[in-house]
Amino acid sequence: MNASRPRRAILIVCDGLGAEWVSEARTPTLARLLAGHFRADDHRAVFPSVTRVSAASIATGCFPGRHGLEGNQMALVEDERITVHNVGAPSFRQTMRRVTGRTLRVPTMAERLAKSGGQIAYSNVSPGAAYFLDPDHFGTVLHRAGSFGPGGTSLTGAAHLDVSHDLDGDIEMVRRFCAEVVPSSDFRLAILWLANPDLTLHHDPLGSPAHIHALEVTDRLVAQVIETVEAHEDRFDTLLAVGSDHGHETIGRSIHIGNWLAKKGLEAELREGRIGIASQGTSALIYATGAARAAVEDLLPKMLQEPWAGSILTGEALAATGLTADALVAAVDTTRHDENNDHGVPGTRWLVEDGEGMPEIGCGHHGGLGPAETRPFLTFIHPAFGQGETGRTTSLVDIAPTILRFLGEPGEGMDGAPVGA
């Protein structure tokens, strides 16, 4: 290895691409990477298995109970009233900081690398998921809702990532990433977060022609980045990490848990902010304060008897997932049914309605503990890592300590641990 080449890392995340969809037929590039390089053979999502939580967990190397971002929706308690917020909103970081006094509770890789080369992220997912890679502006984040440099400097004009939220947007983002970032020496870590196939699956069925097309396009985009990195290998010693954050399962039915609680006598508690339900897709977080907490706990055995309640996590079982919060009472993982969708993909789930739109029955979703949604993929590409398997269960929280160790930076205080070289 040429010691004069500066070390750096590039992380590519293919949002929503479950490990079972990686194959020579659908994703030949990804299949070859997993077969020919170092791979996480038993890799797991965090809970809830949603993108915004995944972004914070990858950024910090910590589970949600440590970093404090609890879901795609999460409750904040202000003036003793529970309010459920959409974490994907561009303004949620400011809301979180105003209510709690901070954003994430632990440092991100962007913060850790701020004085030794810095981080840059290109993302085409929700604003919240993009911004929680670096919520306090230690590095650079480019996103269609707003692009920011260190210190929160707004990037405008040609410096802004003005792309569409679709496959074409992913294609243009990768073009710019390959042209502007890969040849540059102005970063230690670069993150490229593709919106697909996740975005496609929220509106089209698993196994559908649209899904397969999104997989094929995503695979070609990964190949494009790798080819560009290889074209500059004489200048940089680059670790490539390629993976996903979660998978998808088919939605067969839906339930509004707030309405269920209201019918059980808790309508006033819900209306007055003593109870809050935060949908995570195929799971939900139930928050309560004061006497309402006991009222919810009393109803949990009845809830478990409902056809949509696959399991209910409380206490130590909930904490074992890595999720804790003061007002959090329980997490509901919805039932999985043994039935196929129209394209022969096995398994259907209940969707917890979030009140933000009509549920798209028959399409993909995630957020719970189901087998398909909790199995992302991950591979590390570098001569020092070689080939083979990790030999242990890994999680999204292991990505940051692995990258930091490769870069020669400390990774103390993380829940995850380095893998490989």
C-alpha positions as CSV (number, residue, x, y, z in Angstrom):
1,M,0.0,0.0,0.0
2,N,1.3,3.5,-0.9
3,A,1.6,5.2,2.5
4,S,1.6,8.6,0.9
5,R,-2.0,8.3,-0.2
6,P,-4.4,9.9,2.3
7,R,-6.9,7.6,4.0
8,R,-10.5,8.3,3.6
9,A,-13.9,6.5,3.7
10,I,-17.0,6.5,1.5
11,L,-20.3,5.1,2.8
12,I,-23.1,4.3,0.3
13,V,-26.5,3.5,1.7
14,C,-29.2,2.0,-0.5
15,D,-32.3,2.9,1.4
16,G,-34.8,0.1,2.0
17,L,-32.8,-2.6,0.1
18,G,-33.3,-5.8,2.1
19,A,-30.6,-8.4,2.0
20,E,-32.9,-10.9,0.4
21,W,-33.2,-8.8,-2.8
22,V,-29.4,-8.9,-3.5
23,S,-28.8,-11.4,-6.2
24,E,-26.8,-11.9,-9.5
25,A,-30.0,-11.5,-11.5
26,R,-31.3,-8.3,-9.8
27,T,-28.3,-6.6,-8.4
28,P,-25.1,-8.0,-10.0
29,T,-22.8,-5.3,-8.7
30,L,-23.9,-5.7,-5.1
31,A,-23.9,-9.5,-5.4
32,R,-20.3,-9.4,-6.5
33,L,-19.3,-7.0,-3.8
34,L,-20.8,-9.3,-1.1
35,A,-19.2,-12.4,-2.6
36,G,-15.8,-10.9,-3.2
37,H,-15.2,-8.7,-0.2
38,F,-15.7,-8.5,3.5
39,R,-19.3,-8.8,4.4
40,A,-21.6,-8.7,7.5
41,D,-23.2,-12.1,7.2
42,D,-25.7,-11.6,10.1
43,H,-26.4,-7.9,9.8
44,R,-29.4,-6.2,11.6
45,A,-31.4,-3.0,11.5
46,V,-32.0,-1.0,14.6
47,F,-35.5,-0.6,16.2
48,P,-37.6,1.0,15.0
49,S,-36.4,-0.1,11.6
50,V,-37.0,3.3,9.9
51,T,-34.6,5.6,8.0
52,R,-34.4,8.6,10.3
53,V,-33.5,6.4,13.3
54,S,-31.1,4.5,11.1
55,A,-29.4,7.7,10.0
56,A,-28.8,8.8,13.6
57,S,-27.6,5.3,14.6
58,I,-25.1,5.1,11.7
59,A,-23.9,8.7,12.4
60,T,-23.3,8.1,16.1
61,G,-22.6,4.4,16.4
62,C,-25.3,4.3,19.1
63,F,-28.8,2.9,19.6
64,P,-31.8,5.2,19.8
65,G,-31.9,5.1,23.6
66,R,-28.4,6.7,23.6
67,H,-28.7,9.2,20.7
68,G,-32.3,10.2,21.5
69,L,-33.9,10.1,18.0
70,E,-36.7,7.6,18.7
71,G,-38.6,7.1,15.4
72,N,-39.8,8.5,12.1
73,Q,-42.3,10.1,14.4
74,M,-41.5,10.7,18.1
75,A,-43.0,12.5,21.0
76,L,-41.7,15.5,22.8
77,V,-43.1,16.6,26.1
78,E,-43.5,20.3,26.5
79,D,-45.4,21.9,29.4
80,E,-46.4,18.4,30.5
81,R,-48.2,17.9,27.1
82,I,-47.2,15.1,24.7
83,T,-46.9,16.2,21.1
84,V,-46.0,13.7,18.4
85,H,-43.7,15.2,15.7
86,N,-42.8,14.1,12.2
87,V,-39.0,13.8,12.4
88,G,-38.7,14.1,8.7
89,A,-39.7,17.8,8.7
90,P,-36.7,20.1,7.9
91,S,-37.5,22.1,11.0
92,F,-37.6,19.2,13.5
93,R,-34.0,19.7,14.6
94,Q,-34.8,23.2,15.7
95,T,-38.0,22.0,17.5
96,M,-36.0,19.2,19.2
97,R,-33.3,21.7,20.3
98,R,-35.9,24.2,21.6
99,V,-37.8,21.6,23.7
100,T,-34.9,19.4,24.9
101,G,-31.9,21.8,24.7
102,R,-30.1,19.7,22.2
103,T,-30.4,17.6,19.1
104,L,-28.6,14.2,19.4
105,R,-27.2,13.3,22.8
106,V,-24.0,11.9,21.6
107,P,-21.4,13.1,19.0
108,T,-21.8,12.2,15.3
109,M,-18.9,11.1,13.0
110,A,-19.2,14.6,11.5
111,E,-18.4,16.1,14.9
112,R,-15.6,13.6,15.6
113,L,-14.0,14.3,12.2
114,A,-14.6,18.1,12.1
115,K,-10.9,18.9,13.0
116,S,-9.3,16.2,10.9
117,G,-10.7,16.5,7.4
118,G,-14.4,16.6,7.9
119,Q,-17.5,14.9,6.6
120,I,-19.7,15.5,3.6
121,A,-23.1,13.9,3.0
122,Y,-25.3,13.8,-0.1
123,S,-28.8,12.5,0.6
124,N,-32.0,12.2,-1.3
125,V,-34.3,10.8,1.5
126,S,-36.4,12.8,3.9
127,P,-34.9,16.1,5.2
128,G,-34.9,14.7,8.8
129,A,-33.0,11.6,7.8
130,A,-30.5,13.7,5.9
131,Y,-29.9,16.3,8.5
132,F,-29.6,13.9,11.4
133,L,-26.4,12.6,9.8
134,D,-24.9,16.0,11.0
135,P,-27.7,17.9,12.9
136,D,-25.4,20.5,14.4
137,H,-23.5,21.5,11.2
138,F,-20.0,20.2,11.9
139,G,-19.6,19.1,8.3
140,T,-21.5,19.6,5.0
141,V,-24.9,18.2,4.1
142,L,-26.4,18.5,0.7
143,H,-30.2,17.9,0.3
144,R,-32.9,19.2,-1.9
145,A,-34.7,20.9,1.0
146,G,-31.6,22.9,1.8
147,S,-27.8,22.4,1.7
148,F,-25.5,23.5,4.4
149,G,-21.7,23.9,5.0
150,P,-19.9,23.8,8.3
151,G,-21.4,26.2,10.9
152,G,-24.8,26.1,9.1
153,T,-23.7,28.2,6.1
154,S,-26.4,28.0,3.5
155,L,-25.2,26.6,0.2
156,T,-27.1,28.1,-2.8
157,G,-26.9,28.2,-6.5
158,A,-24.7,25.5,-8.1
159,A,-23.5,24.4,-4.6
160,H,-27.0,23.3,-3.6
161,L,-28.2,19.8,-4.3
162,D,-31.3,20.7,-6.4
163,V,-32.5,17.2,-7.4
164,S,-35.9,15.5,-7.6
165,H,-37.2,13.1,-5.0
166,D,-37.3,10.0,-7.3
167,L,-35.0,7.7,-9.3
168,D,-34.0,10.5,-11.6
169,G,-32.9,12.5,-8.5
170,D,-30.8,9.6,-7.3
171,I,-29.2,9.5,-10.7
172,E,-28.3,13.2,-10.8
173,M,-27.1,13.1,-7.2
174,V,-24.7,10.2,-8.0
175,R,-23.5,12.1,-11.1
176,R,-22.6,15.1,-8.9
177,F,-21.1,12.9,-6.1
178,C,-18.8,11.3,-8.6
179,A,-17.9,14.6,-10.2
180,E,-17.5,16.7,-7.1
181,V,-16.8,14.5,-4.1
182,V,-14.9,11.3,-5.2
183,P,-12.0,13.2,-6.9
184,S,-11.8,15.7,-4.0
185,S,-9.3,15.7,-1.1
186,D,-11.6,17.9,1.0
187,F,-13.1,15.2,3.3
188,R,-12.2,12.2,5.4
189,L,-15.7,10.7,5.2
190,A,-18.3,11.0,2.4
191,I,-21.8,9.6,2.7
192,L,-24.1,9.0,-0.3
193,W,-27.6,8.1,0.8
194,L,-29.9,7.0,-2.1
195,A,-33.7,7.3,-1.8
196,N,-34.3,4.0,-3.6
197,P,-35.5,1.3,-3.6
198,D,-37.2,2.5,-0.4
199,L,-39.0,5.4,-2.2
200,T,-40.4,3.2,-4.9
201,L,-41.5,0.5,-2.5
202,H,-43.7,2.9,-0.5
203,H,-45.9,3.2,-3.6
204,D,-45.4,-0.1,-5.4
205,P,-45.5,-3.7,-4.4
206,L,-42.5,-5.8,-3.5
207,G,-41.5,-7.9,-6.5
208,S,-43.3,-5.6,-8.9
209,P,-41.7,-4.4,-12.2
210,A,-41.2,-0.9,-10.5
211,H,-39.4,-2.5,-7.6
212,I,-37.1,-4.6,-9.8
213,H,-36.4,-1.5,-12.0
214,A,-35.5,0.5,-8.9
215,L,-33.1,-2.3,-7.8
216,E,-31.4,-2.4,-11.2
217,V,-31.0,1.4,-11.2
218,T,-29.6,1.4,-7.7
219,D,-27.2,-1.3,-8.5
220,R,-25.9,0.6,-11.5
221,L,-25.4,3.7,-9.4
222,V,-23.3,1.8,-6.9
223,A,-21.2,0.5,-9.8
224,Q,-20.8,4.1,-11.0
225,V,-19.4,5.2,-7.7
226,I,-17.1,2.3,-7.4
227,E,-15.7,2.8,-10.9
228,T,-15.1,6.5,-10.1
229,V,-13.3,5.6,-6.8
230,E,-11.1,3.1,-8.7
231,A,-10.2,5.8,-11.2
232,H,-8.6,7.7,-8.3
233,E,-7.1,4.9,-6.4
234,D,-3.6,6.2,-7.2
235,R,-4.4,9.3,-5.2
236,F,-6.4,8.0,-2.2
237,D,-6.5,5.0,0.1
238,T,-10.3,4.6,0.2
239,L,-12.4,2.3,2.4
240,L,-15.8,1.8,0.6
241,A,-18.7,0.7,2.8
242,V,-21.8,-0.3,1.0
243,G,-25.0,-1.3,2.7
244,S,-28.6,-0.5,3.5
245,D,-30.6,0.6,6.6
246,H,-33.6,-1.8,6.5
247,G,-35.8,-3.9,4.3
248,H,-39.5,-3.9,3.5
249,E,-42.5,-6.0,4.1
250,T,-45.9,-6.0,2.3
251,I,-48.8,-4.1,4.0
252,G,-52.0,-6.1,4.0
253,R,-54.1,-4.2,6.5
254,S,-54.0,-1.1,8.7
255,I,-55.0,0.0,12.2
256,H,-55.3,3.3,14.0
257,I,-54.1,2.7,17.5
258,G,-55.2,6.1,18.7
259,N,-58.7,5.4,17.7
260,W,-58.5,2.0,19.5
261,L,-57.4,3.6,22.7
262,A,-60.1,6.3,22.4
263,K,-62.8,3.6,22.1
264,K,-61.4,2.1,25.3
265,G,-62.1,5.3,27.2
266,L,-58.9,7.3,26.7
267,E,-60.1,9.8,24.2
268,A,-59.7,12.8,26.6
269,E,-56.1,11.7,27.5
270,L,-55.3,11.6,23.8
271,R,-56.9,14.9,23.0
272,E,-55.3,16.7,26.0
273,G,-51.8,15.4,25.3
274,R,-51.4,12.9,28.1
275,I,-51.1,10.0,25.6
276,G,-49.3,10.1,22.2
277,I,-49.0,7.4,19.5
278,A,-46.1,7.6,17.1
279,S,-46.4,5.4,14.1
280,Q,-43.3,3.8,12.7
281,G,-45.0,2.0,9.9
282,T,-45.2,-1.7,11.0
283,S,-44.8,-0.7,14.6
284,A,-45.8,2.1,16.9
285,L,-44.4,3.8,20.0
286,I,-47.0,4.6,22.8
287,Y,-46.2,7.5,25.1
288,A,-48.0,8.6,28.3
289,T,-47.5,10.8,31.3
290,G,-48.9,10.9,34.8
291,A,-52.0,8.8,35.5
292,A,-52.5,8.1,31.9
293,R,-49.4,5.8,31.9
294,A,-51.1,3.4,34.3
295,A,-54.3,3.6,32.2
296,V,-52.4,2.6,29.1
297,E,-50.5,-0.2,30.9
298,D,-53.8,-1.6,32.1
299,L,-55.0,-1.9,28.5
300,L,-52.0,-3.6,27.1
301,P,-53.2,-7.1,27.8
302,K,-56.4,-6.4,25.9
303,M,-54.4,-4.8,23.1
304,L,-52.2,-8.0,22.8
305,Q,-55.4,-9.9,22.1
306,E,-56.1,-7.9,19.0
307,P,-55.4,-9.4,15.6
308,W,-53.0,-6.6,14.7
309,A,-50.8,-6.7,17.8
310,G,-48.0,-9.2,17.1
311,S,-46.0,-8.4,20.2
312,I,-45.9,-5.6,22.8
313,L,-42.6,-4.6,24.2
314,T,-42.3,-2.9,27.6
315,G,-39.7,-2.6,30.3
316,E,-36.6,-4.7,29.9
317,A,-37.8,-6.2,26.6
318,L,-38.1,-2.7,25.1
319,A,-34.8,-1.5,26.6
320,A,-33.1,-4.6,25.0
321,T,-33.9,-3.2,21.6
322,G,-31.8,-0.2,22.4
323,L,-34.8,2.1,22.8
324,T,-35.6,4.0,25.9
325,A,-37.4,7.3,26.7
326,D,-38.9,8.8,29.9
327,A,-42.5,9.0,28.6
328,L,-42.3,5.8,26.5
329,V,-44.6,3.1,27.8
330,A,-44.6,0.5,25.1
331,A,-43.8,-0.4,21.5
332,V,-46.2,-2.4,19.4
333,D,-44.9,-4.6,16.7
334,T,-47.7,-5.5,14.3
335,T,-48.7,-9.0,13.3
336,R,-47.2,-10.8,10.3
337,H,-49.4,-13.0,8.3
338,D,-48.2,-16.0,6.3
339,E,-49.6,-15.0,2.9
340,N,-48.1,-13.9,-0.4
341,N,-48.6,-10.6,-2.3
342,D,-49.6,-10.6,-6.0
343,H,-46.0,-11.0,-7.0
344,G,-45.4,-14.1,-4.8
345,V,-43.5,-12.3,-2.1
346,P,-44.3,-14.0,1.3
347,G,-45.5,-12.2,4.4
348,T,-47.9,-9.3,5.0
349,R,-48.1,-6.9,7.9
350,W,-50.4,-4.4,9.5
351,L,-49.6,-0.8,9.0
352,V,-50.1,1.6,12.0
353,E,-51.8,4.6,10.5
354,D,-50.1,7.9,11.2
355,G,-52.8,10.4,10.3
356,E,-50.6,11.9,7.5
357,G,-52.2,10.2,4.6
358,M,-54.2,7.2,3.4
359,P,-52.4,3.8,3.9
360,E,-51.1,2.3,0.7
361,I,-52.3,-1.3,1.1
362,G,-50.3,-3.8,-1.0
363,C,-47.1,-1.7,-1.1
364,G,-44.0,-2.0,1.0
365,H,-43.3,-0.6,4.5
366,H,-41.1,-1.2,7.5
367,G,-40.5,0.0,11.1
368,G,-41.0,-3.2,13.1
369,L,-39.2,-6.4,13.9
370,G,-40.2,-8.5,10.9
371,P,-37.7,-10.8,9.3
372,A,-37.5,-8.9,6.0
373,E,-37.5,-5.3,7.4
374,T,-34.7,-6.0,9.9
375,R,-32.1,-7.6,7.5
376,P,-30.1,-4.9,5.7
377,F,-26.8,-5.8,4.0
378,L,-23.3,-4.5,4.5
379,T,-19.9,-4.9,2.9
380,F,-16.5,-3.3,3.4
381,I,-14.2,-3.0,0.4
382,H,-10.5,-2.5,1.1
383,P,-7.5,-4.8,0.8
384,A,-7.0,-4.6,4.6
385,F,-10.4,-6.1,5.1
386,G,-9.9,-8.9,2.6
387,Q,-12.8,-11.4,1.9
388,G,-15.1,-13.4,4.1
389,E,-17.6,-12.9,6.8
390,T,-17.7,-11.0,10.1
391,G,-18.5,-14.2,12.0
392,R,-20.8,-12.3,14.4
393,T,-24.1,-10.5,14.5
394,T,-23.6,-6.9,13.5
395,S,-25.8,-3.8,13.5
396,L,-26.0,-0.4,12.0
397,V,-24.2,0.9,15.1
398,D,-21.0,-1.0,14.1
399,I,-20.5,1.0,11.0
400,A,-19.2,4.2,12.6
401,P,-16.6,2.6,14.9
402,T,-15.4,0.5,11.9
403,I,-15.0,3.6,9.7
404,L,-13.3,5.6,12.5
405,R,-10.8,2.9,13.3
406,F,-9.9,2.7,9.6
407,L,-9.3,6.5,9.6
408,G,-7.2,6.3,12.8
409,E,-9.7,8.2,14.8
410,P,-11.0,7.4,18.3
411,G,-14.5,5.9,18.6
412,E,-15.0,5.8,22.4
413,G,-18.5,6.0,23.8
414,M,-20.3,4.1,21.1
415,D,-22.6,1.2,21.4
416,G,-21.2,-0.5,18.4
417,A,-17.7,-2.1,17.9
418,P,-15.4,-2.2,14.9
419,V,-15.5,-5.2,12.6
420,G,-12.8,-6.5,10.2
421,A,-9.4,-5.0,9.8
